[in-house]
Amino acid sequence: MPDTPSVIVDLDGTLLHDALRFEDRDFSARTQRAVDRLHAAGVPFAVATARPVSTGLGIVQRLHADACIYLNGALIDFDPAHSDMDSLTGRRPVAADGILKVGFPSRRACEVCRAILSVMPDLQIGIVMDDVRYTNFDVTQYWTTQTWTYTDFRDVPEGVADKIIIFPRADQTELLATLVPDDFDVHISEGRLWMLMAPDANKEQAMRTLYERWGIDPTSAVSFGDDIVDIAMMQQSGTGVAVANANPQVLAISDDVCASNNDDGVAQWIEQNLL
């Protein structure tokens, strides 16, 4: 354990309790107290999540996080205390060093979506850009509060897209894997959501960028995760802690295992090891 630790934590399946609706997942009072005590002790605390700003910002600000990695690394907010939806989605200019966006042209995203649909016309696919989902399916079947609009991928505005999202059926995954272009990496979340990302948009690269900004070594980090997209981040940390409910691959590479997300495992581990 490093003498001067820092903490970086995933949200869904890790810090947040489960809920029937995605939007109802939240952290407990015990977790709030543990994180507040970290702040009081001067321990840097960051969030690294697949969530977009719309469903992540409120959680990040209630936790008083020192930084947040959104969208699995496509967006880094270096100053959450002074951020809002407008500043993080390009509606209001911000200082060049306030946020970092790592994406790809929306025109390229549309090309990829149309090419995949030419082979798999019934695939559910979309583009996420500035917290709007441009999709060929009804997003509310998965997320009830996120902004979205139907598209044929010929009318998406120009801009920097964060990711392409896909919800393949089980019988579609093998073919889909052969259609992903070489200039994209695939992240799979909770076993069902495929995310096509820029190669540099991932939690581990975002963590390195953040820690360079902070001027501290990533080996000072204690990172918490539950899903495959967390593995590389956990491996580059000094201590990678898996929650007990984590994917077996995450459990296999972890340095330690804490109680499950629904049992406040992250808070328990922080209390016992850092406070």
N, C-alpha and C positions, 0 to 999 in steps of 0.2 A: 504494500500500500504506500503510495507517495506521501511525503510529508505535507505537501501543499496540494491537496486534491482539487479537482473540478468535476462537475457532474454534467452529463449530457444524456437525455432520456427520450425515448420514443413515447408516443401517446397511446394509440389504440392497441389494446391487448397487453399493454405494459403498465402505463401510469393510470389509465382510465379504467373504471369499472365497465363491464359489459352492460348493454341495455337492448331491449327489443328493437328500438329505433336507433340508427346511427347517431342522430342528433341529440339523443338523450344520454349518451356516454359522458361520464364526468369523473372527476377525481374527488376523493373524500376529504373530510375535515382533517383527518389524520395526515394525509398527504400534504395538505396546505400548511399544517403546523411544521412538518418536517422540512419543507422547502423554505418556509419563513426562517427557520433556525439556521439553515444553510446560508441564507442571505446575511443574517446577523453575524455569522461566523466569518463572513468575507469569502465564501466559497463560490466561485463562478458557476452559474447554473444556466444551461441551454436546453432547448427542446429541438428534437429532430423528428419530423413527422411527414407522412405522405399527404396530410391534409392540406387543402388550399387555405387561403387567408380567411375566407368567409366562415369556415367551421373551425379554424384554429386560433384566430386572433384573440377572441374572448378568453379562451383557455390560457393562452400565453400571457396575456396581460394580468389575469387573476393570479397567475403563478409568479408574476413579476420577473419573468425570465430575462436574463441579460442578453440573450440573442435567440433567434429561432431560425431553424432550417425548415422551410416549407416545401411541399411538393417533392419530397425525397431528394432535395438538393437543387431543384430548379430555381429556387428563390431563397436568398439569405437576408434576413432582417437583422442588422447589427445594433439596432436601437429600438426595441419594441415599446419602450416607455413613451416614445414620441411618434409612434407610427399609428396609422389608421387605414381603413379600407382604401381611401382615395390615394394615399401615398404609396401603398403597396400594390396597387393595381394600375398605376400609370395615369390616374385621373388628375393627380396633382404632382407637380415637379418636386423632387427631393434632392438633397445633396448627393453628389456622386458617390460618396463613401457611406451613404446611409443604407443602401440595399445593393444586392448583386443579383442579377437575373442571368440564368444560364439556360438558354433555350435554342430555338431554331426558327427560321422564317415560317410564318403561317402558310405561305405559298407552297413551301416544301411539304409541310404537314398535309395540306390538301392533296397534293400529288400522291403521297403515300396512301392516304385513305382511299382515294379513287382507285389506285392500283390494286390494293387488297380487296376492295369490294368487287372489282371486275372478275375476281376469282371466287370470292365468297360473298355473294350479294345479300345474304341474310344475316351477315355478321353485325353485331352491335358495336359501333365504333364512333369516336368523337375526338375533338380537339379541345384542350383546355388552354385558354389564353386570357390573362387579366381577370381571372376568376369568373369567366363565362365559359360554359360548356357548349360547343357547337357539335351537335350529334345527329345521328339518323335514327335515334330511339328516344323514348320518353324517360328522361333521367329520374323522374320522381319515383320510379319503381325501386331505385336504390337510395336516393338522397332526396328528401322532401323539401329542403330549403335552399338548394343550390340553383343559381341562375343558369338557364340553358335556353337554347333555341334550335329548332330543326334546321338542317342544312343538307344540301346535296354536295357539299364541299367545293362549290363553285362561287359561293357568295360570302365566304369568311373574310373578315376585314384583314388588311395588311397589318402585320405586327410580329412580335416575337412570341411564338407559342411556347408553353411550358412543357406540354407532353401530349401524346396521343393516348387515349384510354380505350380499352377494348374489354368487353365482357363476352368471351367465347363460351359456347356450350362445350361440354366435355368431349364431344365427338368432333369439335372443330380445332382443338388445340394443336394437334400434330401437323395439320396442313398450315395453320397460321404461323407456326414456328418457321416454316420454310419461306414465308413471304416477308419476313421482317428485313428491311434493307440494312446493309452493312454500316450505314452511318447512324444507326440507332442501337441503343442497348435496351434490353427487356428487363423490367422489374415486375414481379408478380406479388401482389399484396393479398393476404388472407385467402390465398389459394384460388382466387377467382378473377380478380381485377388485373389485367395486363396493362402495363404502362410502358410506352415507347418513349425513351428519353434521350437527350443529347448525351454522348459518352462521358462528358465531364459533370453531368447532373446526377449526382448520387450523394448519399449521406457521408461516405468516407471522404470524398473530395471536398465537400462543403465543410466538413469538420476541420480538415487541414487548413482551409482558407480562413475559417473563423479563428482557429487557434493561432495562426500567423498574425492575424489582426490583433489578437489579445497579447501576443508576445509570449505565449507559454507553450510548453511541449505537450503534444497530444498524449504522451505517456503519463501525464498527470491526471488524465481523465478516467473517471469511472463511468462507463456507459451501460445503459440498460436497454434491452430489446427483447422482442418475441418472435420476429418474423425473419425470413431469409434476407430481406433487404437491409436488415440491421447487422448482418454478420461481419461485413468488411469494416464497418465503423467500430464494432466491438473488438475486432482483432487488432486494430491499430491503436486502441486505447490501452492504458496501462492495466486496467481491470475491466473485463467485459462480464456483465452480470445478466443472466437470463432469468426471466420470471418462470415459475414452475409450469405454467401453461404454454410455454414457448414451443415453436416448431422443433421436432427432434434434432434437426440439423443445427439449430441455434443452441440447444442444450449441449450438443456434442462439442462445440467449440468454446463454450463459455468457461471463464475462470472460476465462476461461482454461480450458484442458483439461489434465488430468493423465493419467497412465497408468491402465489399467483397474483395477477392484477386485481382480482376481486377480493383478495385478502390483504391488499395494501402492501404487497411485497416490496416495492421500491421504498416506500416509507419505512418499513421495518428494517431493511438493509441499511438505509441511511442512518437511522437511529442507533443501530447496533455497531456500525463501523466508522461513521464520520462525525457523530455528535457526542 
